[in-house]
Amino acid sequence: MLRAMIPWNCKQIHRMVSNGSLVFDNAIQRGFVWDLDRMSLLIDSLLRDYPIPPFYTIRDGRTVQTAKGTTAVFDALDGRQRCETIAKFMNDGFALQNLEETIVDDDGEEIDLNGKRYSQLSPALRNVFDTVSLNCVYFTDVTDHEVTEIMRRLNNGKFLTGQERVRIRAKDLAGIQRLAKHEMLRTALSPAKINGYKDEDAVVKLYLLLIDRNMSFEKKDIDDAYRTMVVTHEVYDEIQYVLDFMLSTYRTMLEHGGRKAARKFTTRTHLITLAPLFQQAMLDRRDDQYMTAFLKHFFNGAPSIHKQYNLACQGGTNHATMVCARVNGVLDEYRKFEPKDQPDDD
């Protein structure tokens, strides 16, 4: 592992975030979580030249084409909140708030920063902000184990969760994350589940069902999928098309008196289990109205009208036997289904 340090100023950080040479792809990075007060305090600290901790990044050989040519990519291990706050502010993405003290500019004038965006600062203050120097520590020739250990030590010895350890070994985490942003998953999962990476877990399970044809969701199989799956264009399109179809069906259910069925449909276990059904329905050239009628019929029970499906929704739901029973149960009911007017289920 090799370590070096490089100075960045705020203008440079903004440019790097914009052109993709500073990214936050590392498996350990959490999403952007700072509120407006914390963002405002950082900007105020930068303008007053208070000390800011260094950023920690890795350079793994990736490059990106920018207006100035080929540039190395820095992947942040620590510092996402600060870097994105700087970029958001310079894009006029928020106005400062709840700052207690005024600031004195070069002309001796006292200025209240509250309510001001970047573009509303005086030219002198913008120049101060643009040129504030911050330190970036970056590592090269670093192993996954070393990255994990760096993060543990940066977080005061806090060990990574099991899910975080799995993610850091993912072969194509960026591909998984692209699919995890699909609106269907964002609709079905709460913010807490998304923060716990359940959206990525759902993508891996969709991959196992739709692409790998593996019916086991046990930990070993999920871990193996993270380490081996690659989201090629074909894989991305197949999963994306299924999620698109599910989303359009969900919306149709809400529009046509199917709110009860829609609530069940967006339960995580049901949503993932139903993906092979939608894949088959695409081959059968069914539309969202047909699928709405079927799901209102299928979920007209507790949780469904299919006995084996219901039993397989109980204990041990990740075992291959149970996953297979659920998938086959819903497909069996689908093949027997004869459309007719479905009563509202509200």
Disulfide bonds with the S-S distance in Angstrom:
none
